[in-house]
Amino acid sequence: MKAAGIIVEYNPFHNGHRYHLAKTRKLTGCEVLVAVMSGNFVQRGEPALVDKFQRATAAIQNGVDLVIELPYLAATQSARQFAESAVHLLDLAKVQTLVFGSESNDLNRLKEIAEMSFNVDSLKEALHAGEGYARAYSLGSTVMQPNDILGVAYCKALKNTAIQPLCIARTTYYHDEQLYGSISSASAIRRGYVEHRDISQDCAMLIHEPTVHWAQFFPLLRALLTLLPDERLKSTFLFNEGIENHLRSVMQDSESWEDFLTRAVNRRYTRSRIQRTCLQLLNGVTQQEAAALKEPNTLRILAMNETGQRYLKFLKKEEVSIASRFAQVPQEWRQLELRTTRIYSNFMTLAERKRLIELEIGGALRFIQEKDGSLRLANQNSKNS
């Protein structure tokens, strides 16, 4: 089967994502569309607004055939690791094409930059510090936008695969917080939701409570930074270069999560870097634990339709390791996913926590198309959706 791949977060799924899916199918003529999607925590170091099963359901309802989870540790790192892990999973899934959004929509230029000898993460930090890398690379701007940076990271990661990249023009600015009533950024939709504004024309999925926000975890983060000894903080994944001293100092005068972030961000540390670091502390991930995790070589399936299910049968014949049940996920990754899901659900009601844990330890969501074209959740987890 001709397969195309995309790398997504859907935080939340919106009209721009629908456009991406339609363009991907048109450009590739694919028979199956495979998405690698971040779980309950996303690449900028934030909890997703809604859990991964709601977002995977929205993906299937809007045209994705198979949703593969990008494991927690890969999903919450910087552009290079995020891209390398996601591309690795798409390679395992034997897709022929990766289609991603781009602000410049200049694939040749992005591929040219990817051929240069530099670390994508260093480029990102240098740009934040005011360096003129984008102009030096002839992108026509003094600021290289987030999707173009990821696009370069994807192109670098694709070098050792047979997957061909394609890009489409991103229809909104990544951090644009204006609601347009048509295609708006995920950032704008999240803010609009929190501020109780009408997002019905912008958001292509129905958001079900409970929703999760960093601010809920602020008291816990304050306690961890205040009470844990220096050695324990230094042993936490992504804690290096004395960042624990910076975070502790900033926390002393901070009254809220946003206040803390504003004080913590500086020329050395971006907002995403601060958030990703705090996330590892929140989830108790140590440097030793992270170093011991092997590269994931099993595709953990979150959701599928009938086309996706047929494609899984093909992959199994090709001896690709598939985890359509939680028990089939390698133990070390399984333990981390369960722990982070428990943290993610910490401020939910008991019934809501139980629902999410049941989904986590259950099987992949399997959807069947009815005669009227609607989708029905067909497996044992339907009572929890």
N, C-alpha and C positions, 0 to 999 in steps of 0.2 A: 504494500500500500504506500502511496506517495504521502509522506508525512512532513508537515511544517511545524516548527516550534516557536514558542514565544516565552518570554521571561516576565513574570508579572507579580504584582502585589495586590491589586484590586482593593485599595484601602480608602474608600470603597469602590465598587465597580460603577463606572459612570459612562456617559454617552461617548466620550473620547475613546474608551476601551471598546465599545461597540464598533466604532469606526475602525479601530486597529484590527479587530477580528475580521471585519468585512474586507478590508484592504488586503489582509494576509491571505485570505482565501482567493481573492481575485488575482493577486500577484503570483501566487504559487500554484494555483489549481490543485491544491492538496485534497486528498481523500480523507485525511485524518488530521486534526489540529490538536497538538499537544502543548499544554502549558505547564511550565515549572513555576510554582507559586510559593512565596514566603508563607510561613505559618502564622502563629499568633503574635509574633514580634517581627518587625520589618527593618529594612536596611538602614534607615535613618536612626535606628536605635529607639524605636517607639513601640508600644503595644498597638496592635491593629485595632481600629475602631470597633470592629466586630470580629468574631472568631473565624478561624480558617474554614470551618464547615459551611458557615453562611456564605462566605466569599467563594468557596469552591462550587457551591450550589448555583450562585449567580453566574459563574463562569459557564457551567454546563447549560444553564437556561438560555444563555446568550450566544451559544455556538461553539464553545470548546468541547472537544470529544473526550479528553483525558487530562486530569489534573494531577500532577506529581508534586509532592511537597519538597521544597528546598529546606533541608534540615536547619534547625534553630541556629546552630553555630555559624553555618554558612550564610544564613539570611541576615545576620546581625553584624556583619563585618564590612570593611570598606570595599570600594568598587572592585578592586582587583580580585580579592577572595570571593566576593559575591558572584562576579562574572565567571570566574574559573569553575566554581562549584556548579553553578546553574548550567553552563555550557557542557560540563562533564556529564550531567544527568541527561541532557538532551542528546548527547552523543551516545550514551548507553541506550536511549530510547530510539536510536537509529533514525532521527529526523534528517532530512536532506537540506533544509533551509531554516535559518533563524531570521525572523522579521522583528525589528525593533523601531521604536520611535526616535526621532532625531530633530533637534531644533534647526540645524543647518541643512539637513536632508542632503548632505554631500558625502555619499558613501566612499567615493574615491579618496577624498581628503581624510576621512576618518581612518581608512585602511592605510593610507600613507603615514599618518601619525602613528598608527599601531606598529608599523615597521621600525620606528625609531627605538633606540635603546634608552628607555626610561621607565620608571615605575609610575603607573597611572595614579596611584595614591599620592605620590610626590608631586605630580602635576596639579592635583586637586588642592593640596595644601599650599603650593606655591601661588596658585591663582588666588586663593583666599588671602594670602599675604600681600597681594597686589602686584605680583610679577606679571609681565606681559607675555606669557607663554602663548596664549591664543593668537596674538598678533604675529608672533614669531613663526607660528605654524600656519599662517595665512588663512585663518578662519574668518577674517574680516571683522573681528570684534576683540575688545580687550578683555572680555569675559567669556569663558567657555562654559556653556550651559550644562546642567546636570545630565540630561539624556545623551548629549554628545560625549561627555566624559565616560558614561557607561558604554556608549557605542564603541569608543576606542578600546575599552576594557574587553568588550565582547569580541571585537576583531582580533585582539591579541590572543584571547583564549581559544579562538577558532583555528589558529594557525596549525595545530597538530591534529585537526579533525578534517573530515570530508564535508562538513556542513558549510554551506554558502550563506553569507550574510546579505540581507536586504534591509533597507531602511525606508520609513515613510515619514512625511513631515508631521511633527508634533503640532497639534492644533491649538494648544494653549501653553503659556509659560508655566514651568513646573511649580513655582512658588506663588503664582497669581492667586490672590485671595478674593477676587471679584466673582460673583455669581452672574452668569450671562443668560441663564434660562435655556441653555442649549448644551454647549460643550464647555464645561468649567473644569478647573484642576481639582484633583483630589484634596489638596490643601484647602481650597475654597469651600468645598463641600463639607469637609470635616468641621471647619470653623462655623459654617452656616448651620450645621446640625447642632453644634454645642450652643450656639446663640439663638436657637429655636426659630431660625429663619426658614422660609419655604424653599426646600431643595428638590421638590418633586419633579421639576423640569430638567434638573441637572444630573440627578443620581438615578442610575438605571437599575438599582436594586432596592428592595424594600428593607430598610434597616430595622432589625428587631432588637429591642433591649434584652439583656443589658449591654451597654457600650462600655469600653474600657479606655482610660486616659492616664497619662503619666502622673497627673496631679494627684490621683488617688493613692499612688505609691510614695508620695513625698514624705509623709511621716516615717514610713519604714526606711526609706533611704537615709533620712536624717539620723535615725537610730543606728543604722549600720555604720555610717561614717563617724558617728560620735563614740560608739561603744567598742568597735572592733579594734584590736591592737594593730600597730603598724605592720607587723610581719604578716598578719592575716590579710590586710589590705594589699600589701605588696605581692602576695601570692595569687591575687585575683587576676583572671584573664584580662588583658588590655591595660592593666595597671603597670605603667612603666614611666621612666623619666621623672619620677617624683610627683606624678599627677595626684596621688592620694593627699599630699600636703596642700596642693592647690584646692582640691575639692573640699577638704576639711575646713580650710580657712574661709572659703566662700560660704560654706554652709552656716557658719556661726552667725552671720548677719542676714540670712535669707529667711523671708517670711512665707514664701510659696514656691512651688515648682518653677513658675515662670521667672520669679525674682531670682531664684538660684541660677537658672540658665543664663539670664542676662548678665549676672555677675561673673559666671564661670567662663563664658565665651570671650576669647581674646584673640590676638593675632596668632598665637601658638595653637590654640584649641578651637576648632569649629564647633558649632552646635551639634552636628551629627557625631563628632568625636566624643564630646561630653556625654551625649545620650547613650551611645553604644557602650562606653566605659561603665556608666552607671547601671546599665542593663545587666552587664555581667556580674556586678556586685549584687544586684537585686536577685538574680537567679542563682547565685552561689557558684558560678563557674570559675574554677581555679586554672592557673596556667598549666598545672600538671594534668588536669582532666582534659583540657583542650589539646594538649600535645599528644595525649594518648589516643585520641580519636582518629581512626583511620579514614581515608577518603571514602565517602559513601559510594558503594557499588551496588546498592539495591534501590530500586525505584519504589518508594512508598506512595501508593495510590490513595488520593483523597476522594476522588469522585470520577465517575465515568458514565457515558451513555452507551448505547448498544454498539455504535461504531468504535468507541474506545475499548469496549470489551472485546470486540473482534481483533482489534490491534494488539491487545495484551496477549491473545492466543498466539498471534504471529511472533511476538517478542519471546514468549516462553519457548516456542519451537526453536528460536535462535539462541536459546539458553541464556537469556537475560534474566538476572535475578529480580523477581517481582515480589513486593510485599503488599498484597491487597488486604491482608489482616495485620493488625498491630503486632501480634506475636511473631510475625515473620520479619519484622524490622530487627537488624542486628542489635544485640542486647545493650551495648554501650550507648548507641543512638536512641534506643527505645527509652532507656532510663532518663536521658536528658530531655526528651520530648515530653514525657509524662511529668517530670518535675517542673518544667517551664509552663506547662499547661495548668498545673496546680497553682503556680504563682499568678499566672494570667487571670485565673478565675477567683482569686483571693477575696475580692470585694463583691462577689455575686452572692445571691441567696443560696442556701443549702441546696434547694431544688435545682437552681441554675448550675451550680458547681457539679452536681451529680450528672446532670444532662450532658455537660461538656466532657466530663471524664468518661462517661459511657460512650460518647462519640469517639473520643481519643483511643480507647482500648478496643473499639469495635472494628468492623470491616469498612472498606471503602463504600461511599455512597454510590448506589447504582440506580440510574434513571432509565425508564422505559418510555418510549413515545407512544401516546395514545392515538386513536384514530383521528381525533380532532386536532392533532398536532401538539397538544399539551404534553408536559413531562410528568411522569409519576415516579416517586421514589419507591423502588421495588424491594429493597432488602430490609433486614431486621432493624436498621436504625431509623426507619421512617417515623416511628413514634417520637423520636427525639428531635426531629427537624422543625 
